[in-house]
């Protein structure tokens, strides 16, 4: 962070692997254009999946998309390697792969909606290379406020890039859910329902339904820590449901069996990812109408 409180920007150079620092934002916020054209997926071999032959040595847009069941198995295998300390994909990485990805385009095997927590590095915990995963992160891995940027980005990954697997990845000891739990419990002790103060407070308020459901599941005597812990999985399933309600195009692909949306939870103490499968109420959700409304 710059000493005046503004953060310098940086852009990755996909043809060289270098990062070019751009400095502070110019006076005209629309004066900066360009940036990287995108990443592309690599060809690391999963522990239980056979190595495939790709046209350019790594998976690019010139190769077929990865089926959801194969992508899920690659994530499972990659996490097993991460936990065992036998991560291997970077041992196979060659600098010229960046040029291949820049030239032939990306073909990620999965889209991951994860938390912004620095202890949950998505690519590392799945032993993935540049181009393997289309990653979106925010505090609480949430769509609680109908975040159009996340929904639109997921639609891009599915509809334009051909991704067949979307995973909502929560994690233990989530600070956003702890904050949302504390906010809810404080609100329940007051007679008034105060309006959110600021953007962060609005995000925490948006997580209140998730926390309330966790509280209801545990019963009235549950502690704040227990509620926040229970809310992790509740929040993952809530995100999956909201995506399918907000995005008509993804919902239709799921209905046709072309795309799968799964949940998972990363244990920040052990590194292990617990895969939760698809939403238990999936047939009911697929029968609902889209609820995303464009903000005015």
C-alpha positions as CSV (number, residue, x, y, z in Angstrom):
1,X,0.0,0.0,0.0
2,X,1.4,3.4,-0.9
3,X,2.1,5.8,1.9
4,X,-0.8,8.1,0.9
5,X,-3.2,5.2,1.4
6,X,-3.8,4.3,-2.3
7,X,-2.8,1.0,-3.6
8,X,-0.6,0.7,-6.7
9,X,-1.9,-1.5,-9.5
10,X,-0.2,-4.3,-11.3
11,X,-0.9,-6.3,-14.4
12,X,0.5,-9.7,-15.2
13,X,2.2,-10.2,-18.5
14,X,1.0,-13.6,-19.8
15,X,3.7,-13.9,-22.5
16,X,6.6,-13.4,-20.1
17,X,5.3,-14.4,-16.6
18,X,6.4,-10.9,-15.3
19,X,4.2,-8.4,-13.4
20,X,4.3,-4.8,-14.6
21,X,3.6,-2.3,-11.8
22,X,1.4,0.6,-13.0
23,X,1.7,2.9,-10.0
24,X,-1.1,5.0,-8.7
25,X,-4.4,5.4,-10.6
26,X,-4.4,8.3,-13.0
27,X,-6.7,11.2,-12.5
28,X,-9.1,9.9,-15.1
29,X,-10.4,6.5,-13.9
30,X,-11.2,5.5,-17.5
31,X,-7.7,6.3,-18.8
32,X,-6.3,2.9,-18.2
33,X,-7.2,0.2,-20.8
34,X,-5.9,-3.1,-21.8
35,X,-4.5,-5.8,-19.5
36,X,-4.0,-9.5,-19.8
37,X,-6.1,-11.4,-22.3
38,X,-6.6,-14.3,-19.8
39,X,-5.0,-17.5,-18.6
40,X,-5.2,-21.0,-19.8
41,X,-5.2,-24.4,-18.1
42,X,-2.2,-26.6,-17.7
43,X,-1.6,-30.3,-18.0
44,X,-0.7,-31.5,-14.6
45,X,-1.5,-35.2,-14.1
46,X,-3.8,-35.9,-11.1
47,X,-2.9,-38.8,-8.9
48,X,-5.8,-40.9,-10.0
49,X,-6.5,-39.5,-13.4
50,X,-4.5,-40.6,-16.4
51,X,-2.3,-38.0,-18.1
52,X,-3.9,-36.7,-21.3
53,X,-2.3,-35.6,-24.5
54,X,-3.0,-32.0,-25.2
55,X,-2.3,-30.4,-28.5
56,X,0.3,-28.0,-27.2
57,X,1.5,-29.9,-24.2
58,X,-0.9,-28.2,-21.8
59,X,-4.6,-27.8,-21.9
60,X,-5.7,-24.7,-24.0
61,X,-8.8,-23.6,-25.7
62,X,-7.8,-25.9,-28.6
63,X,-8.6,-28.9,-26.4
64,X,-11.9,-30.3,-25.3
65,X,-13.5,-29.0,-22.0
66,X,-13.1,-31.1,-18.9
67,X,-16.3,-33.1,-17.9
68,X,-17.5,-32.2,-14.4
69,X,-16.8,-35.6,-12.9
70,X,-13.2,-35.5,-14.2
71,X,-12.7,-31.9,-13.0
72,X,-13.9,-32.9,-9.5
73,X,-11.6,-35.8,-9.3
74,X,-8.7,-33.6,-10.3
75,X,-9.5,-31.3,-7.5
76,X,-9.8,-34.2,-5.0
77,X,-6.4,-35.6,-6.2
78,X,-4.7,-32.2,-6.1
79,X,-5.9,-31.5,-2.6
80,X,-4.7,-35.0,-1.5
81,X,-1.2,-34.1,-2.8
82,X,-1.3,-30.7,-1.1
83,X,-2.2,-32.3,2.3
84,X,0.4,-35.0,1.9
85,X,3.1,-32.5,0.9
86,X,3.6,-34.1,-2.5
87,X,2.4,-31.3,-4.7
88,X,3.8,-31.9,-8.2
89,X,2.3,-29.5,-10.7
90,X,4.9,-26.8,-10.4
91,X,7.7,-29.3,-10.8
92,X,6.2,-29.9,-14.3
93,X,5.7,-26.2,-15.1
94,X,7.7,-24.7,-17.9
95,X,8.0,-20.9,-18.5
96,X,7.0,-21.2,-22.1
97,X,3.6,-22.5,-21.0
98,X,2.6,-18.9,-20.3
99,X,3.1,-18.1,-24.0
100,X,1.0,-21.1,-25.0
101,X,-1.8,-20.0,-22.7
102,X,-1.6,-16.4,-24.1
103,X,-1.6,-17.6,-27.7
104,X,-4.1,-20.4,-27.7
105,X,-6.5,-19.3,-24.9
106,X,-7.7,-20.6,-21.7
107,X,-9.7,-23.7,-20.9
108,X,-10.0,-23.9,-17.0
109,X,-11.3,-27.2,-15.6
110,X,-13.4,-25.6,-12.9
111,X,-14.6,-22.3,-11.5
112,X,-14.1,-21.7,-7.8
113,X,-15.9,-19.2,-5.6
114,X,-13.7,-18.9,-2.5
115,X,-13.2,-16.6,0.4
116,X,-10.7,-13.7,0.3
117,X,-9.0,-15.1,3.5
118,X,-5.2,-15.2,2.9
119,X,-5.1,-18.6,4.6
120,X,-7.2,-20.2,1.8
121,X,-5.0,-20.0,-1.3
122,X,-7.2,-21.7,-3.8
123,X,-4.7,-22.7,-6.5
124,X,-2.2,-24.0,-4.0
125,X,-4.6,-26.2,-2.0
126,X,-5.7,-27.9,-5.2
127,X,-2.1,-28.2,-6.5
128,X,-3.1,-26.2,-9.6
129,X,-1.1,-24.3,-12.2
130,X,-1.9,-21.0,-14.0
131,X,-4.9,-21.6,-16.2
132,X,-6.3,-24.6,-14.2
133,X,-8.9,-22.7,-12.2
134,X,-11.1,-19.7,-12.8
135,X,-11.1,-18.3,-9.3
136,X,-13.4,-15.7,-7.8
137,X,-13.0,-14.6,-4.2
138,X,-14.6,-12.2,-1.7
139,X,-15.0,-12.1,2.1
140,X,-17.3,-14.9,3.0
141,X,-17.5,-16.5,-0.5
142,X,-21.0,-15.1,-0.7
143,X,-23.6,-14.1,-3.2
144,X,-25.8,-12.8,-0.3
145,X,-26.3,-9.3,-1.9
146,X,-26.7,-10.6,-5.5
147,X,-23.2,-9.7,-6.4
148,X,-23.6,-9.3,-10.2
149,X,-19.9,-9.2,-10.8
150,X,-19.5,-12.7,-9.4
151,X,-22.5,-14.1,-11.2
152,X,-21.5,-12.5,-14.4
153,X,-18.0,-13.8,-14.1
154,X,-19.3,-17.3,-13.5
155,X,-21.5,-17.0,-16.5
156,X,-18.5,-16.0,-18.5
157,X,-16.5,-19.0,-17.3
158,X,-19.4,-21.4,-18.1
159,X,-20.9,-19.9,-21.2
160,X,-17.7,-18.5,-22.9
161,X,-14.9,-20.7,-21.6
162,X,-16.9,-24.0,-21.4
163,X,-16.3,-24.7,-17.7
164,X,-18.4,-27.7,-16.6
165,X,-17.8,-27.6,-12.8
166,X,-18.5,-24.7,-10.4
167,X,-17.4,-25.1,-6.7
168,X,-18.4,-22.9,-3.8
169,X,-15.5,-23.2,-1.4
170,X,-15.9,-22.2,2.2
171,X,-13.3,-22.6,5.0
172,X,-13.1,-23.1,8.7
173,X,-12.7,-20.1,11.1
174,X,-14.2,-17.8,8.5
175,X,-13.8,-14.2,9.7
176,X,-16.8,-12.9,7.7
177,X,-19.1,-15.4,9.3
178,X,-17.7,-14.7,12.8
179,X,-18.4,-11.1,12.1
180,X,-21.9,-11.8,10.8
181,X,-22.6,-13.9,13.8
182,X,-21.5,-11.2,16.3
183,X,-23.6,-8.7,14.4
184,X,-26.7,-10.8,14.4
185,X,-26.4,-11.7,18.1
186,X,-26.0,-8.0,19.0
187,X,-29.0,-7.1,16.8
188,X,-31.1,-9.7,18.5
189,X,-30.4,-8.2,21.9
190,X,-31.6,-4.8,20.7
191,X,-35.1,-3.7,20.1
192,X,-34.2,-1.8,17.0
193,X,-32.9,-3.2,13.7
194,X,-30.1,-0.7,12.8
195,X,-29.3,0.0,9.2
196,X,-25.9,-1.3,8.1
197,X,-23.1,1.2,8.6
198,X,-20.8,1.1,5.6
199,X,-20.1,-1.5,2.9
200,X,-18.4,-4.1,5.2
201,X,-21.3,-3.9,7.6
202,X,-23.7,-4.3,4.7
203,X,-21.8,-7.5,3.6
204,X,-22.1,-8.9,7.2
205,X,-25.8,-8.0,7.3
206,X,-26.3,-9.9,4.0
207,X,-24.9,-13.0,5.7
208,X,-27.5,-12.8,8.5
209,X,-30.0,-15.3,7.0
210,X,-27.1,-17.8,6.8
211,X,-26.2,-17.2,10.5
212,X,-29.9,-17.3,11.5
213,X,-30.3,-20.7,9.8
214,X,-27.2,-22.1,11.6
215,X,-28.5,-20.8,14.9
216,X,-31.9,-22.4,14.3
217,X,-30.2,-25.7,13.4
218,X,-28.2,-25.7,16.6
219,X,-30.9,-24.5,19.0
220,X,-31.2,-21.5,21.3
221,X,-28.3,-22.3,23.6
222,X,-25.6,-22.4,20.9
223,X,-22.5,-20.2,21.4
224,X,-21.3,-17.7,19.0
225,X,-18.4,-19.9,18.0
226,X,-20.6,-22.9,17.4
227,X,-23.0,-20.8,15.3
228,X,-20.2,-19.4,13.1
229,X,-18.8,-22.9,12.7
230,X,-22.1,-24.3,11.6
231,X,-22.7,-21.4,9.3
232,X,-19.7,-22.3,7.1
233,X,-21.5,-25.2,5.4
234,X,-24.9,-23.4,5.5
235,X,-23.3,-20.5,3.7
236,X,-21.8,-22.8,1.0
237,X,-25.2,-24.3,0.2
238,X,-26.7,-20.8,0.3
239,X,-24.2,-19.6,-2.3
240,X,-24.9,-22.6,-4.6
241,X,-28.7,-21.9,-4.4
242,X,-28.3,-18.2,-5.1
243,X,-26.2,-18.8,-8.1
244,X,-28.8,-21.1,-9.6
245,X,-31.5,-18.6,-8.8
246,X,-29.7,-15.6,-10.1
247,X,-28.3,-17.1,-13.3
248,X,-30.8,-18.5,-15.7
249,X,-28.1,-19.7,-18.2
250,X,-26.2,-21.7,-15.6
251,X,-29.4,-23.1,-14.1
252,X,-30.4,-24.3,-17.6
253,X,-27.1,-26.0,-18.2
254,X,-27.3,-27.7,-14.8
255,X,-30.8,-28.9,-15.6
256,X,-29.6,-30.4,-18.8
257,X,-26.7,-32.1,-17.0
258,X,-24.0,-30.1,-18.8
259,X,-22.7,-28.3,-15.7
260,X,-22.5,-29.3,-12.0
261,X,-22.4,-26.9,-9.0
262,X,-20.8,-28.4,-5.9
263,X,-19.9,-27.3,-2.4
264,X,-16.7,-27.8,-0.4
265,X,-15.1,-26.7,2.8
266,X,-11.4,-26.1,3.4
267,X,-9.9,-26.8,6.8
268,X,-7.3,-24.1,7.3
269,X,-5.6,-26.2,10.1
270,X,-5.1,-29.4,8.1
271,X,-5.3,-28.3,4.5
272,X,-8.0,-30.9,3.8
273,X,-11.0,-30.1,1.6
274,X,-14.3,-31.7,2.5
275,X,-16.4,-32.1,-0.7
276,X,-20.1,-31.7,0.0
277,X,-21.6,-32.6,-3.4
278,X,-24.4,-30.9,-5.2
279,X,-27.2,-29.1,-3.4
280,X,-29.5,-31.5,-1.6
281,X,-32.5,-29.5,-2.8
282,X,-31.3,-29.3,-6.3
283,X,-34.5,-30.6,-8.1
284,X,-36.6,-28.0,-6.2
285,X,-34.2,-25.2,-6.9
286,X,-34.1,-26.0,-10.6
287,X,-37.8,-25.6,-10.7
288,X,-37.7,-22.1,-9.3
289,X,-37.7,-18.9,-11.4
290,X,-34.7,-16.6,-11.6
291,X,-34.7,-13.9,-8.9
292,X,-31.7,-11.7,-9.8
293,X,-32.8,-8.1,-10.3
294,X,-30.6,-5.6,-12.0
295,X,-29.6,-2.8,-9.7
296,X,-30.9,0.6,-10.6
